[in-house]
Amino acid sequence: MQLAFLAILLLSLPCISSAADLSAAEIMQRVAASQDRAQNERLNYLYDQHVKVSTRHPNGKLAREEIADYTVIPTAKGADRKQTAIQGRYLRKGAYQEFSGDPVPDSGLDAGLVGGFRESLFDKDSKDGLDKDFFPLTTDQQKDLRFDLAGEELIAGRKAYRIHFAPKDSHDIDWAGEALIDEEEFQPVSVYTRLSRRLPFAVRALLGTDLPGLGFSVRYRRLDKDIWFPESFGSEFRLKAVFFVNRIITISLENKNFKHATAESQIVYQTQP
C-alpha cells in the first residue's frame, strides 16, 4: 500500500511542477488564448451598467457630475448600450444647477469633458463593452509588453498569479501595472494600470498638456466557467491641457444584473403609459 501511494505521488509531481514553473510570459499567453476563446461566449450575456463621471477644480470644488444608467445587450459583432436614465448637477455662477433626463444641459468645458469620458468608456465593438485599449490582455496588445511573475495569492477561494507588466521599451509611453490572473482558467481577476512614464517635457511645456496620475483599476466577475466580465472600473487623474484646462477627473463604472440572453429575452427601455 505504501509503495503504491509513493508511486502515485511521484507520478503526480511532474504535473505539479509544470504548473508552478510557468513563466509570466507563458501565463499571459494562456490569458490571451482564454480571452480570444471567450469572445463569442460573452455575446450571450446582457446586463445593466451604472456610470458616474465628475470634474473638479484643483482646489477640489465640484464643477460637474453626471450619473447615468444603461442596458447593455449583445449584438452580432459586439454590444449595444441604451441609456435608461441620466441625472446630474453643475456649477453655474456660484450655484449648482441640477438636471434629470435628456437633453443634458451644455455648460461649456466641463460638459464636454464629462460627456466625452462617459461615452468613451463604452466600445460597441468590444465583446465585454469596455474599450479594448484599456486592457493589455489580448495577443495583439501583449506583443509590446514585458511580464514578471511577482507571486501567487488566494482570491475568494481561488488561486491567482500576480503579474507585473510594463512596456518592453522603457522609452515608450504605455500602460504599466499589475494583474491578478486566475490559475485554473487563466482569466483576469483584477487589473491595475498607470502610465509607464510621464509625458515628455516638450509636450508639457510647448502644448501645456499633462496627465499626472492617469491610470485605472478593473475588477472582474466570474459568471460561469471561463466566462469573466468586468464588474467595476475606476479612475481618478488630473487633466492639464492647452494652458487653461485644469481639472481632476473621477470615473466609476459598475456592471450588474447579468442575464444569459435567450431567444425569449425582451428588453424594455421605458415604461409605456
N, C-alpha and C positions, 0 to 999 in steps of 0.2 A: 504493500500500500504506500509506504514512504517513497519507494523508488518511482512508483507511478506518479505520485504527486510531484516529485522532483523533476521528472521528465516533462510534465505539463508546464511547470513553472519555467523551465529552461526554454521550451518551445515558445512560450509567450513573451520572453524577454526581447527578441528582435522587434516585435510589433511595438512594444512599449518604447524601445529605444528609438525606432524610426520616427514615431510621433513627436518625441521630445527633441530630436535632433533637427527638426525642420528649421531652416534659416528664416529670417524675416522676409527676405525676397520670395522664398518658396511659399510662405504663409500668404503673402499678398497676391501671389499668382493664383492661389486657390480662391482667395477672396474675389479676384477679378472674374474667375470662371464661375463662381457661385452667383455673382451679380449678373453676369450675362445669362445664365440659365434661368434666373428668377424673373427676368424682364416680362415674359409673357404671363407668368402666374400673377404678377401684380395687377395686370389688367382685369382681373376677376374681382377686384375689391372697390367699393365706393365708401366714402367717409365724409365727415364734417371737418371743417378747418376754421380755426379761430385765430385771427391775426391782430396784433396791436403794434402800431408804429408811432413813435413820438420824436419830436425835435425839442432841444433845449438850448438856451443861450449858455455861453461859457460860465456864467455865474450860477447855472443850474435851474433858472426860471423856465418853466414850460412855455414853449412857443406854439406848438400844435400837437394834437393827439388824435389818431383815428383808430377805431376798433371795428373790425369787420368780420362777418361770418359768411362762410361759403359751403356749398356742397360740391364735392369733387367726384366726378363719375368717369369711368374708363371709356376710352374711345379706341378705334381700330389701331391707332398709332401711338397713343399716349394717354392723356387725360384732359378733361374739360372741367372748368371751375365756374360755378354760377353763384353770384353774390346773393345772399338771402337777407342780410341786414348790414347797416353801417351807421355809426354814430361817432361823435367826437366833439372837440372844442378847440378853439384857437384864440390867441391873444390879439386884441384889436383895440388900439387907443387906451391901453391900460386896463381893459376889462376882457373877461373871457366870454366868447360867443359860443353857445352850444348849438349843435345841429344833429339831425337824425334823418336818415333816408337820403335818396338821390333827388336832385343833383347835389353833389358835395360842393360846398362853397369854396371858391378860389380866393385865397387871401395872399397871393404872391409867392415868394420864395419858399416858405415852409409848406405850403400846399403842394407845390411841385415836388419837394423833397420827400414828404411823407407818402404822397400818392405814388411817386415813382418807385420807392423802395417796397411799398406794399404790393405793387403789381409785379415787380421783378422777382419776388420770392417764388412765383409760380412759373413753371415751364410746361407748356402743353405737350411738348414732345418727350418729356421725361415720364418714365413709367411709374415713378412714385410722386410725381407732381412738383418736386423741388428742382431748382435749376441744377443742371448737371455739372456746372463749373464749381459748385460748392464742394464736391466730393472727389478726392483723388483715389478712387477705388476701382475704376474700370481699367481694362487692359490699356486703352489708349492714354488715359490720364497718368498711369503709373510709370510710363517709359522715361519721364524726365525726373523722377524722384528716387531717392535712396531710402532704404528702410533699415531700422535697427530693432532687434528684439530686446525689450527692456525688462521682461519678466512675465509672470503669469499671476492671475488672481481669480477669486471666486465672485461672480456677479449673479445674484438671485439664484444661487444654487448651481450655476453653470460655470465651467472653467473658461477663462478668456485669456488670450495673449494680449500683452501691452506692447504696441508697436509705435516707435517714434519715426517720423518721416520729415524729409527736407529736400530741397532741390539738389540734384547731383552737382550742378554748377553753383557754387556759392555766390556768384555774382548775379544770378537770376533772382527776380522778384516773383515769388510764387508762394503757395501755401506751405507751411511747416506746422508740425504739431504732433499729436498722438492719437491713436485709435485703439479701442478695445475690440478684439476680434473673438467671436465665439469659436471655441476649439473644435466643437463637434460639427458645426455646419458652415464654418468659415464665412460668417456673415458679420457685419459691423454691429457692435452693441452701442458704441458711442464714438463720436469723433470730435476732437477739439483742434482748432486751427488758429493760426496767426500769420501775418505776412512774414516771410522769411527774413526780410531786411527792410529798412526804412527807404522810402522813395529817395532817389538821388538828389543831392543838394541843388543841382541845376534846375530840377523840376520844382523843388520847393522855393527856390529863390527867384527864378525867372517867371514861373507861372503862378506862384503864390498858392500852390496846391500841396496838401499833406493829408495823410490818413493815419495819424497815430492811434494805436490800439486796435486797428482793424483785425477782426477775427470772428469766429463763431463757434458755437457748440451745438451738437446734434445728438439726441438720444433716440435709439431705435426700439421698436417693439416687435416681439415675435408673435405673429398671428397664427402660424401653422409651420409645419416642418419646412425649412428652407425659405420661408416667406417672412421677411422682416421689412417693416415700414418705418420711415422717420416719424417719431411720435412728437418730438418737440425740437424747436430750433430757437436759438437765442444769440443776440449780438448787441454789443454796445461799443461805439467808437466815436472818435471826433473827426469831423469833416471840415477842413480848411481849404477853400478854393477861391481862385481868382481874387484874392485880397479882401473881398468883402463878405464872403460866406464863412461863418464860423459857428458850427453847431455840433452838439452832442446828439448822436442818433442812437435810439434804442429800438430794437426789433425783437418781438417774440411771436412764435407760431406754435400752435397746438393742433395736432390731428387726433380725432377721436371718433367714436361711434362707427367703427369699421364694420362693414357688412359685406358678405360674399354676394356678388352680383349674380342674378339668375335671370332666366328669360321672363320671369314673372315680376321682376323688380320694377317699381314705379318710383319716379322722382317727382315730388311736388314742391315747387319753388315758392308758391304763395297760396294763401287760403282764398278760395273762391267764395264770393258773397252768397 
